[in-house]
Amino acid sequence: MSETLAIVWFRNDLRLADNPALQAAVAAGHRVVPVYVLDDTAPGRWKLGGASRWWLHHSLASLGRDLRARGAKLVLLRGDAAKLIPDLAAELGAVEVHAARSFEPAMRETDRKVDAVLKRAGIAFKRHLSMSLFAPDQIRNKTGGIYGVYTPFSKACFEIGVSEEAFSAPEAIPGLAKVAGDALEDWGLLPTKPDWAGGLREAWSPGEAGAHALLAQFLKGAIGDYDKARNLPGAQGTSRLSPHVHFGEISPRIVFQRARAAGTAKGVQTFLKELLWREFSIYLLWHHPELPDTPLRPEFAKFPWSKNKSALRAWQRGLTGYPIVDAGMRELWQTGWMHNRVRMITASFLIKHLLIPWQDGEAWFWDCLAEADLAANAASWQWVAGCGADAAPYFRIFNPVLQGKKFDPDGAYVRRYVPEIAALPDEFIHAPWDAPEIVLTNARVRLGDTYPKPVIDLMEGRNRALAAYDKIKG
């Protein structure tokens, strides 16, 4: 065994299988020091939210156990990664630092600083494509420009193709017995009082094993009908892999490869395109670092938004009086996740019916989503708001009642998360205010008491949104 040493700096690639940074360090014959840095020093408002911190705790615990079983200890450090990583490399006499390529603006700046310091010290900083299928700086259109529309971007990705290569987890990882670091419990990532994480514990199994089990379950079942079932929040029609992929507990390459091998059904192709939407979001953030805060369409900077704090609070708490919206917001709060169809409905309602800035919704999702991903969150909110790349037109306004009736026709989803109206008949579950008084009484529903009246009339909200849009069109 060589006595040379390499640091593997884990980021959102918290896995052993198909981890190019780890694979490269082990294959080179180095002793390996795996490190994770919780860096809360980065500028801006995009520090980990509560649900993400909960997931991170359990994901790191799982990774630590897997590393120990193979001979290496996960070193936990907290602070400025731009200082901690070079300092640790110098202290240990490392010859290389391996890490996944990062695409977020703050981490890109951190990487530039780390690279400069390591280079002066004669230590190699090797970054690997690990958190995405493609390098966003290498995808160009036929004129050498940047794609601004998803469909041609996705076609380019399919033409390039996803690598068939994938690495198994190393059987042994020669590490160092004693490297000083923090105890995970001391980071305080888990909630204390009140303990709001019960729904997350019930819904998820963070870690590499949980990710692979969920993928296998999806491939055996829902993927064949994914093109239809993914729109039905009351059914088990989606993969629910997004938190696992975000934290890198399973590589996007393995997900793509195994899904592609599942056959040629329309559901499979639709799922592969959804994976490429994630790539498109990363691509947009790479080329537009301002994406999380600034509309890509500049005319939206002058949009006449409302600052109705009580309406925003009602939306956040799932108390708008529109059942499909409230169900989605409560699912988000309870489980750290929301069904994709309902994400579009809830986002459209906030932006267009309530006329509240998309950045407010983006920030709430950031705090509540276990998978909070800067690229996907920003790109998706801008898409709904009509101000991003390849965005839905602003005048496309989802009617939450019609959406509920179409995609949750038996009210199964609403009844699960809005139990106070569960006894209403199907025909009124998405519009309780239309129910006769005797029906409300029999269902023990008192509008304005046990369940709120609508915070805004849908036609009023729609007309107000279109009038606001007219002000910026010219």
N, C-alpha and C positions, 0 to 999 in steps of 0.2 A: 504494500500500500504506500502510495506517494505521501510525503509529509506536506505537500503543498495544500493550500486551503482556499476554498471558494465560499463566498457568501451567496446564498439564494434568497433574494429579497422578494418575499411573497407580497402580492397586492391583491387584486381581485382575481386570483388564480389559486384558490385555497383547496388544492387537490394534489394528489400524487400521480394519477394516471393522465397521460397525454399532457404533461406539463413540460414544455420545451426548456424552460430555464433550469428546472431540476434535472431533467434528463441530460442536458449538456454538462452540468457540473459533475454529475455522477460518472458520465461516460469519459470525462477527462481524467478520472482517477483521483480527484481531489477529495480531501476531507471536506465535508459540507456543513456549514452553519446556516440553518434556515432561520430567517428573521422576518418578523412582521412589525411594522411601525404604525402606531396609531398617531397620525399627524393632525392635530387640531389647530395647528398654527397657520394653515393655509388661509389666504385672504378670502374675503367674500362671505356670503351667507350660506354656502353649500357645505356645511359640516353635517356629519351623519345625524339623521333624525332618530327618534326613539325606537321605532320598529327595526330600522337597520342596525342599530346598536345591539338590540336583542339578538338578531340573527347572527351578527358578527361574533358575539360571545360564543354561541353554540357552534358556529362553524370553526372558529379557532380552537375550541376545545376538541372537536372532532379531528381536526388536522394535527393537533399536538399528539393525540393518542396514536394516530396512524404513523406519524414520524417516529415516535418512541418505539413502536413495535418493530421498526426497521433499523434502529440504532442511532437516531439523531434526535436532538432536542430543539423544539421551537423556541427561539429567543424572542421575547416580547419587549419592545421598547416604545416609549411614548414621548413625543416631542417633534422637533423639526427634523424631518427625514434628511433634508439637505445637509445637515450637520452630523446626525447620528450615524448614518450609513458610512460616510468617509471615515469618521472617527473610529467606528468599530472595525472597519477594514484595516486601518493603520494599526490599531491595537493588536489585532490577531495576526497581522502579517499576511493578509489575504492577497492572492495574486489576481483574483478575478471576482467581480460582482455580477451575478446574473439576475435579470428581472424581466417580467413581462412588459411589453410596450404599453404605455398608458396614453390615453387620448384626451383626457380632461385637461383644460388649460392650466390649472394649478399644478397638477402632477407633471405636465410637460415642462413647466418652469423649474420644478424641483429636480427633474431629471437633468436638465441643462446644468444646474448648479452642481449636482453630484458628479456628473461626467467631467466637469472642469476640474474639480478638486482631485478626483481619482486619477485623472490624466497627469496632473502635476506630480502625483505620487508614484506614477508608473504602474498603476493598477488598472486593469482592463474593466470596462463597464460594458457588458454584453446584454443587449435587449432582444427579446424574442417575441414573435407573434403568437400570442397565447390567449388573449381575451376577445379576439375577433377572428372572423374567417379570412378577412382580407386586410391588407395595409391600406388605410384610407388615402394616403398620399400617393399611391401608385395607380389608382383607378381614375382614368381620364376618358373624356369622350373623344370622338374621332378627330376633333380639331385641337385636342390637347387641353380643353377646358374642363370645368367642373360640372358634374351633373346637378341639376336642380329639380329634376322630376324622378320619382321613384321607379316608374316602369322601365325606362331605358337603363337606369342604373342597375336594376335587378337583372335585366337581360345581359348586361355586360358581365355581371357576376357569374351568371350561369355559363356564359361563354368562356370565362377564365377557368371556372371549375374549382371545386373545393378539393384540396389534397386528399389522396387516399391514405396518406400516412397517419399513424397514430401510435403513441408510445404507451406501453404498459407501465404500471407503477413499478418502480425499482424494487427488487426483492430485498436489497440491503442498501442502507444509506449511511456510510461511515461518518460519524459526527465527532464532536468534541464533548467530553463529559461535563465540563464546567465552563459555561459562559454566562456572565451575569445578565439578568433581565428581570422584568416585572412579573408578578403573579397576575394571571388573567382576572381573578376575583377583585384585585385592587383597582381595576380600571372602572368599576362601577357602570358597566354597560347594561346591566339588568335593572328593571324597575324595582323599587323597594316598596314604599307606601305612597299611594296605592299601587298594588300589583295589578297592572292592567293587561298583563301578557297571557292571561289564561286562554284566550281564544287562539293566540299564536301557538302556544304549546299544544293545544288540541289539534290544530290544523297542519302542523309542519314537523318535519324531522330534518333539521339542517345538517349539512355534512355531505361528504362524497358518497357514502353508502346510500343515504336517503335520496340523493339526486339520481343515482343509477337505478334505484328501485322504482322511482316515479317514472323515469323514462321507459323502463321495461313495461310497466303497467299501461302506459299510454300507447306504446307500440302494439301491445296485444289487444287493445280495445278501441279507443276512441279515434285513433288517427284516420281510419278508413272513411269515417263520416265527418271528419273535422271541418270540411268546407261548409256543412250545414249546422252541425251540432255546436260549433264554436260560438254561434249566435244565441244559444239558448242558455241563459244563466241558471235555469232550474235544473239543467242536466249536467252530467259529468262529461262535458264535451271538449274540454281544453286540456293541455298538458300540465298546466300549473308549474312549469319548469322555470319561470322567469326569475324567481329569487335565487335558485340554484345556479342558473347560468350567470346571473349578475355577479354573484360572489365567486364564480369560477370553480364551483364544486364539481362541475362537469364541464368539459371543454365544448365550446360551440361546434368544433369540428366533429366530435364524436356524436353529438346530437344530430347534426346534419347528415353524417354518414349513415347512421342507423335508421334515421327517418327515410332517407333516400332508398335504403335497402328494403323498406317495408312494402314496396310495390309501386304501381303506377296509378293508383286510385286518385281521384280529384282531391280527396282530403289530404293525401300525402303532398301533392304539389302545392296546395294552399298552405300547408304547414311550412314547407320549405320557403315559400315566399314571405311568410311571417318572420322567419329567421333572417331573411334578407332585409326586412324593414328595420330590424335591429341594426344591421350593418349600415343601412342608409342613415340612421340616426347618428351613429358613430361618425360616419363620413361628414354629415352636416356639421357636427360639433368640431371636428378637426378643421374644416375649412371656414367655419364661422364661430370662433370662440365666444362671441357675444350671444350666442343662441339662447342660453338660459334666461337672459334678462331683457334682450332687445328684439323687437319684431324684425324679421328679415325683410318684410315689405315696409319700407320707411313711412308710407302714408299712415300706417296704424299707430305711429308714435303720437299722432294728434287725435286719436280716437277719444270721444267724450264718454269715458267710463264713469260709472257710479261708484261712490265710496260708501255704500250702505252696509255698515258693520253688522247690523242686526240680521240682514238677509244673508250675509256671508256666514254668520254664526249658525243660522238655521240650516244652511246647506252643510256646513261642517258636521253638525250634530245629527243630520238625517232627520230634520224636522221641518221640511219644506211643505208638507201636505201633499206631495206627489209621491205615491208609494214606490215606484221603480227607482226614483232618485234617492229616496230615503233608505231603501234597501241597500243600494250600492254604497252609500256613505257609511252605513252601519257595518256592512261586510268589511269595508276598508278598515274601520276602527277596530273591529273585533279580531280580524284575521291578518291584517297587514297586507291584504291583497284585494283586488276587485276584478270581477269578470270584465273582459275586454269590451264587449258590447255595452255594458253598463258604464264603463269608463267614458265612452263617447257620449252617452246620454247625460250623465252627471256633469261632464265638462261643458257640453253644449248648453245645458240649463243654466249653469253659473255664468257663462260668458254672454249668452244671448238673451235669455229671459230675465236674468237678474242684472245684466250689464256690468258685471264685476270683472276687473282685469284678470286675464288668464294667468298672470304672474302670481296672483293670490291663490288660485287653484293649484298651480304648479308647486308652490311652497307648501301647501297643505298635504298634497300627495307625497312630497319629498319627506315630510316628517312621519307620515303614516304608513307608507309603503315599505315592506320589508325588503323589497327589491330596488329601492329608490336609486335610479340610474340617471345620471345627469343628462346624458345624450337622449335616451329614450323618453324621459319625462319632458324635457324641453321641446323636443321635436314633435311629440304627440300633442302637447298643449297648443303649440303654435299651429299645428295642422287643424285642430278643431276651431281655433280662433280665426282661421282664414288668413293669417299673417305670415305663415312660414313657407317653406319650400314645398311645392306640390300640394298646397293646402286645400282643404275642402272650402268651397266658396263661403264667404261669411253669411250669405243669405240662405245657406242650407241650415235650417234650424230644426232640430229634432223635437217632435212633439212627444213628451214623455208618456202621455196616456196611450197614444197610438203605438209607440215603441213597446210599451209594456204589454199591450194586447197582442201584438204581433209576435214578440219573442218570449213572453212569459204568459201564454194564454190561459193556463190553469192556475196562475198565481203562485206556483210552488216557491219561486224565488222570493217574492214579496212576503209570503207567509212565514218563510224561514227567518227573515230579518226584521219584519215589522209585525210581530205577533199580536199587537193590540188590534189589528184589523183582520186577523186570520179567519174569523168566523163569517166574514162577508162572502156572499156568493161570487163565483168567478166573474159574472158580468159586471160587478161593481168593485172588484178588488183593486183595479187601477184608477178608479174614479169614484171614491166613496161619497163625494158630494152629490152624485147623481142618484144615489140610493134613496128610495122612499124612507120616510121616518120610521115606519114599522120595521123595515129591514135593518136599519141602523140599530134600533132598539133591540131587536132579537140578536144582533151580533155584538151587543154591548159596546157599541161605538158611539161616542158623543164628540162630534166634530168641534174643535176648539177647546176640548177638555181632554179626553183620552187619546185623541189624535188631532194634530193641528189642521186648521183650515189652510188652503193653499196660500202661500206667501205672495203670489201674484197671479192674476188672470193670464192664461196662456196667450190669448189673442192680444191683450194689452202689452205683454212682454215682447211678443213677436213684432208688433208694430213699432214699439219703441226701439228695438234693435235695428230694424230696417231703416228707421229715420236717422239713427245715429250713424249707420253705415253710409247713408246718402251724403252726410256732411263731409266725409273724407274722400269720396269718390272723385270729386272734381279736382 
